[in-house]
Amino acid sequence: PAGLPVEDVLQFAFDACFERSRRVKPTPEELRRYLGDLRILVILDDPDLDRQQTERILDALPCSVFALGVAEPMLLPGDTAITLNGLEREGAVALLEQAVGRPLDPGEHEAAERLADGLHGIPLQLLQLGAVVRDRGLSLTTVADDIAPTVDDPQSALQEAVTESLGTRERSVLVALAAFGGGGVGTGLLAKYASEPDAGTILRRLAGRGLARGDDLTGWSPVDL
């Protein structure tokens, strides 16, 4: 889970590991007792937690192994930090082609390479760019001519392109999601604040474009452009 408070992360682990006939919310003491002996792999991608909050999760699952994806290193007892670079050019072009949803035209391969290099092979940004090209029916060559020359700040050019590609309803839901900041925001709450009864469908569409993540069960969180 991404962007969830400590209590929700621990509840998520409990729900994933224990079967029961009805939903149960254990007390903090019960959670520590249930989770203390578990040996599981816990992956937290951009959890939006500070060091103290992260240590609370580690302490609650002392026998488990953790993998944390964070933008800035977080020094924790016994941890090993690994820097994740972007994809190599070949892999980045392949991912971009997959995100576009069609085989690239012969003239688009060079443009795809320029875009992959300009975005440093960062998978999320390649997926977001591919969604823009797919949904707007654009040519990668046209997009590359707009974005790749901005070598000093290609991410800003991508953000502008993504924003321009959104419809009014999508923007309303995305603005509402961003207003709540962290994760775990319920679909019903977003529907209310965005005045959008079909917020669930729009959120799933935004998730497919790499602009939101989550589901109706655990809630939704924004993805930084």
Residue pairs with C-beta under 8 A, 6 or more apart in sequence:
1 8
1 9
1 12
1 44
1 47
1 183
1 184
1 218
2 44
2 45
2 46
2 47
2 48
2 183
2 213
2 214
2 221
3 46
3 47
3 48
3 182
3 183
3 184
3 214
3 221
4 12
4 47
4 182
4 183
4 184
4 218
4 219
5 53
5 182
5 184
6 49
6 53
6 56
6 57
7 28
8 184
8 218
9 44
9 47
9 57
10 31
10 35
10 57
10 60
10 61
11 25
11 31
12 218
13 35
13 38
13 40
13 42
13 61
14 26
14 31
14 34
14 35
15 23
17 35
17 38
17 40
18 34
26 34
31 60
32 60
35 60
35 61
36 60
36 61
36 62
36 63
37 63
38 61
38 63
38 64
39 63
39 64
39 65
40 61
40 64
40 65
41 64
41 65
41 66
41 67
42 57
42 61
42 64
42 65
42 66
42 67
43 66
43 67
43 69
44 57
44 66
44 67
44 68
44 69
45 69
46 69
46 70
46 71
47 54
47 68
47 70
48 182
48 183
48 221
49 57
51 74
51 75
51 76
54 68
54 74
54 76
55 76
57 66
58 66
58 76
68 74
69 84
73 81
75 81
85 120
85 121
86 92
86 119
86 120
86 121
86 122
86 123
87 95
87 116
87 121
87 122
87 123
87 126
88 121
89 113
89 116
89 117
89 121
91 121
92 116
92 119
92 121
92 123
92 126
93 104
93 109
93 112
93 113
93 116
95 123
95 126
95 127
95 130
96 112
96 115
96 116
96 126
96 129
96 130
96 140
97 103
97 104
97 112
97 130
98 130
99 126
99 127
99 129
99 130
99 131
99 133
99 134
100 130
100 133
100 134
100 140
101 130
101 134
102 134
104 112
104 140
105 139
107 141
108 139
108 140
108 141
111 139
111 140
111 141
111 143
111 144
111 145
111 148
112 140
112 144
114 144
114 148
115 126
115 129
115 140
115 143
115 144
115 147
115 148
116 126
117 148
118 147
118 148
118 150
118 151
118 154
119 125
119 126
119 129
119 154
119 155
119 158
124 210
124 223
125 155
125 158
127 209
127 210
128 158
128 162
128 209
128 210
128 211
128 225
129 143
129 147
129 158
129 161
129 162
131 162
131 165
131 208
131 209
131 210
132 138
132 143
132 161
132 162
132 165
133 139
133 140
133 143
135 165
135 209
136 165
143 161
146 157
146 161
147 154
147 157
147 158
147 161
148 154
150 156
150 157
155 225
158 225
159 225
162 209
162 211
162 225
163 171
166 174
169 196
169 198
169 202
170 202
170 205
170 206
172 194
172 195
172 196
173 190
173 194
173 196
173 199
173 202
173 203
173 206
174 206
174 211
174 212
174 222
175 194
176 190
176 193
176 194
177 185
177 190
177 203
177 212
177 220
177 221
177 222
178 222
179 193
180 189
180 190
182 221
183 214
183 219
183 220
183 221
184 214
184 218
184 219
184 220
184 221
185 214
185 219
185 220
185 221
186 216
186 219
186 220
187 199
187 200
187 203
187 216
187 219
187 220
188 199
190 196
190 199
190 203
190 220
191 197
191 198
191 199
191 200
196 202
200 216
203 212
203 214
203 220
206 212
207 213
207 214
210 223
211 222
211 223
211 225
212 220
212 221
212 222
212 223
213 220
213 221
213 223
214 220
214 221
